[in-house]
Amino acid sequence: MTNNEESFSGQTNRSSRLRDSDRNVRVHLTFYDRTKFFSLFAIVYFVLVWASMADNPLLNFGDAASQVAGQRWWIFILVAIEVVRQVHFALSELLSPYHGVWVRYFAFVDGLVHRLSDWTRYRISRVIKGLLFIVLLAVVLGAVYKETPVKALFLAPKALWSALPMLGQLAFAVVFIVIQFVAMFWFLSRGGIDTYFPDDIRTRFSDVWGQDHVLDRIRENLLFLENPASIEEHGGYVPGGLLLWGPPGTGKTLMAESMAGESGKPFVFVDPGAFSNMFFGVGVMKVKSLFRKLRKLALRYGGVVVFFDEADSLGNRGIATTGGARSSSLSLFGSSCHGGNYLSPTSSQLLLRESFVANSAAGMGGGGMGTLQALLTELSGLKKPRGFFNRIVRRTLGLRPKNPPKYRILVVMATNMPEALDEALLRPGRIDRMYRVGYPSKAGRIRTYEGYLAKVSHSLSAEEVDKLATITPYATGATIKDTINEALIMAIRDGRTSITWTDVIKAKQLKDLGPAEDVEYIERERHAVAVHEACHGLMAYLQRQHMAIDLATIEKGSDYLGMVASIPPDDQFTHWRTEYEADILVSLASLAGERYFFDGDNSSGVSGDLESATTIASFMEGHWGMGSTVSSHASNRRFEVGAPGGGKPRDAKDGTAELRRALADRIEDNLSKLLVKAEEILRENRLKVLALAHALETHKTISGEDVTAVMTGGVGPLVDGRPYLEAANLQAIEKYHLAAVVAHKNHQRPDVLIPDFHVK
């Protein structure tokens, strides 16, 4: 065995600290325990001697000590008793036979004493010590006042009263300073918390539309809140925390309010900025004050619902949350056409997410130092006994305080960014259930439209409401409410009180696009924008079956010159390679079209389209298994496959082949092939592109049905597509286009006016 092993063996075999029952002798007393009573008796004796000398200046110390010893002989009896006690302890500490005899023959004394609980014995000992202190104080005061000890004890308050003026001044100064700080922090800790009592809340579950699957689960939580015995009798516990997360406007706050209304409990609303303060510690005070209020309300009403809106404002203890300026997304698609509107919702969300990551700025969230920690403690920390009688009187009488009651507090939090919340906040016991409040389905949108339309006068049929729900995918309750309200404003502006289908469509376009800027394009630029959007429109009509064109416009908005907006006709949750390729074709149609129709020239307005196409192609090739390779680029980056030192090709030939097939090259190859395909499609449908561009130049904004009318020669709500079937009209449109191309090259006005044939 080595020296290290012997040393380790010696440490592991070393005996542990003995228990009291295993000792042969008594545990040695500390110096304080040996001398505390001797010191007390000595102090009392010398105080009495000092009092005698003060009353009779002729007495010296020796005479005064003798006199006190004769008069206060009982002090020496107490000292003798303490000496005997200490000798007994010393013998028990040194002699094991003596200690054994004492333990053996006097164990019944310990048995009698230990019949009382530790708590009761501790309280009794405190009472005895307190009485002993009072007796000694009375003796000392009797010697000072030359009265009997009992009378002197009652004369002590008189002396204290006479000294009160000076003591009061000192106390007032201290209290005044404390009051200033208390008042300042008290005022700072007010606000941000609103309490609504049951009669104040009229919202019910019937007022929440389109989120039935979430409401069904919430009803279960309320059942346990009102009847906790139904789960606690079987060994479970009532879930006390809910997290509602999802996009803005989907009804999270309304759900929390309806929970309070359905349960008949008070509703406490916590403002997102309630815990943001300029002084450290104020947020902690607010948390403590909030939960004191919640416990009182829970006891009074049998339960309470507290709602933390925008819970991500509480912050995170360990990470920097990312938050970028949303305005950066406005410039994502360039300055020509708002590319995100003609992409599928999944592709558009992907582009927005990538934009936020690229433009985000790191920052620490949170309402202040210690605020989140205080909230975590209150949500699942120890609950102390409540009430003065329970905590003070019962303890004074030697009784244990009663256990705190079970506070029925339902904590509801809502956020748009659950990833920003601290993990400790989301653990079971604090937040027991997490529900995603997502975009309502088509059936939910229909129900929501019906609910808001029922509050106003309207002439929409059931078929029109169904169509409205179809053309507004991913509409939230807030956007639906706003759309109906905007349609009502438009009707009132026209002198009507009833909403029509036209009002709703105009309101939808206004909310989707914003008000058009009152500007006029010069002729050649107007034609270029119309051709750009017509290429998008034709490609979307021919190639993309999973999306339907909602509208097309060349009216300039705040961040676009024109756009083709598309919507999904059905609620779809999976997306396929052919669908993403169709999205890329629609994006690349602008570049291919401008180069084709303007003799190889193209504008800077295609930048947003190229960014859209590149991002989608990158994910297809490197993440979704829709490219020429199978491996995931995300996994390769995570495990540093191909990084320096992580593996080298066997020879130069293999290395060259690998470099040629690098991710960027594969993406470029895929985009190049799709660009060629887009140009072929546009070349085959040249006249239809020019016809659609003519319709856009004529009407500026047309619907998806009008686009179909131009493509098929039918009749749309605004555009009559039949003239676009006549060869003479198409020839006139072609002539106008060629004149616009010449004007574009020479920076002049076209010498041919835009054809004006009969349209509806």
GIKA-V837339 format. One record per backbone hydrogen bond with DSSP energy under -0.5 kcal/mol. NH is the residue of the N-H (numbers start at 1). CO is the residue of the C=O. If there is no record, write none. Layout:
# GIKA-V837339
nh={NH;NH}
co={CO;CO}
This chain:
# GIKA-V837339
nh={6;7;8;9;10;11;12;13;14;22;23;26;34;35;36;39;40;41;42;43;44;45;46;47;48;49;50;51;52;53;54;55;56;59;64;65;66;67;68;69;70;71;72;73;75;76;77;78;79;80;81;82;83;84;85;86;87;88;89;90;91;92;93;94;95;96;99;100;101;102;103;104;105;106;109;110;111;112;113;114;115;116;121;122;123;124;125;126;127;128;129;130;131;132;133;134;135;136;137;138;139;140;141;142;143;144;145;146;147;152;153;154;155;156;159;160;161;162;163;164;167;168;169;170;171;172;173;174;175;176;177;178;179;180;181;182;183;184;185;186;187;188;189;190;194;196;200;201;201;202;207;208;209;214;215;216;217;218;219;220;221;222;223;224;225;226;227;230;231;232;233;234;235;236;242;243;244;245;245;246;250;255;256;257;258;259;260;261;262;263;264;265;266;267;268;269;269;270;270;271;271;274;276;277;277;281;282;285;286;287;288;289;290;291;292;293;294;295;296;297;298;299;300;301;302;303;304;305;306;306;307;308;308;309;309;311;313;314;315;321;321;323;325;328;329;330;331;331;332;334;337;337;338;339;341;342;343;348;349;350;351;352;353;354;355;356;357;358;359;360;361;363;367;371;372;374;375;376;377;378;379;380;381;384;391;392;393;394;396;397;398;399;407;408;409;410;410;411;411;412;412;413;414;415;420;421;422;425;426;427;430;431;432;432;433;435;437;437;438;440;445;446;447;448;449;450;451;452;453;454;455;456;457;459;465;466;467;468;469;470;471;475;477;478;480;481;482;483;484;485;486;487;488;489;490;491;492;493;494;495;496;499;504;505;506;507;508;509;510;511;512;513;514;514;517;519;526;527;528;529;530;531;532;533;534;535;536;537;538;539;540;541;542;543;544;544;545;548;550;551;552;553;554;557;561;562;563;565;566;567;572;580;581;582;583;584;585;586;587;588;589;590;592;593;594;595;596;597;598;599;600;601;606;607;610;611;612;613;614;615;616;617;618;619;620;621;622;623;624;626;627;633;634;636;637;638;639;640;641;643;646;655;656;657;658;659;660;661;662;666;667;668;669;670;671;672;673;674;675;676;677;678;679;680;681;682;683;684;685;686;689;690;691;692;693;694;695;696;697;698;699;700;701;702;704;707;708;709;710;711;712;713;714;716;716;721;721;723;724;725;726;730;731;732;733;734;735;736;737;738;739;740;741;742;743;744;745;746;747;748}
co={2;3;4;5;6;7;8;9;10;19;20;92;30;31;32;35;36;37;38;39;40;41;42;43;44;45;46;47;48;49;50;51;52;56;60;61;62;63;64;65;66;67;68;70;72;73;73;74;75;76;77;78;79;80;81;82;83;84;85;86;87;88;89;90;91;94;95;96;97;98;99;100;101;102;106;106;107;108;109;110;112;113;117;118;119;120;121;122;123;124;125;126;127;128;129;130;131;132;133;134;135;136;137;138;139;140;141;142;142;148;149;150;151;152;155;156;157;158;159;161;163;164;165;166;167;168;169;170;171;172;173;174;175;176;177;178;179;180;181;182;183;184;185;187;269;267;197;197;198;200;204;205;207;211;211;212;213;214;215;216;217;218;219;220;221;222;223;227;228;228;229;231;232;231;411;433;413;243;435;415;247;251;252;253;254;255;256;257;258;259;260;260;303;196;305;194;267;268;307;192;269;271;273;275;367;369;279;281;282;283;284;285;286;287;288;289;290;291;292;293;294;295;296;297;298;297;408;266;304;410;268;306;412;270;307;414;310;311;312;319;363;361;359;325;326;327;327;328;329;331;333;605;562;337;338;339;339;344;345;346;347;348;349;350;351;352;353;354;355;356;323;321;314;368;368;370;371;372;373;374;375;376;377;382;387;388;388;389;392;393;395;394;405;406;407;304;408;240;409;306;410;242;308;244;417;418;315;422;422;423;427;427;241;430;241;243;245;435;436;475;441;442;443;444;445;446;447;448;449;450;452;453;497;499;461;462;463;464;465;466;467;472;249;249;476;477;478;479;480;481;482;483;484;485;486;487;488;489;490;492;491;457;500;501;502;503;504;505;506;507;508;509;509;510;556;517;522;523;524;525;526;527;528;529;530;531;532;533;534;535;536;537;538;539;539;540;543;567;565;565;702;563;700;560;336;336;553;551;341;548;570;576;577;578;579;580;581;582;583;584;585;587;588;589;590;591;592;593;594;596;595;598;603;604;606;607;608;609;610;611;612;613;614;615;616;617;618;619;619;620;629;622;622;632;633;634;635;637;636;640;643;651;652;653;654;655;656;657;659;662;663;664;665;666;667;668;669;670;671;672;673;674;675;676;677;678;679;680;681;683;685;686;687;688;689;690;691;692;693;694;695;696;699;552;550;703;704;705;706;707;708;709;709;714;719;714;719;720;721;722;723;726;727;728;729;730;731;732;733;734;735;736;737;738;739;740;741;742;743;743}
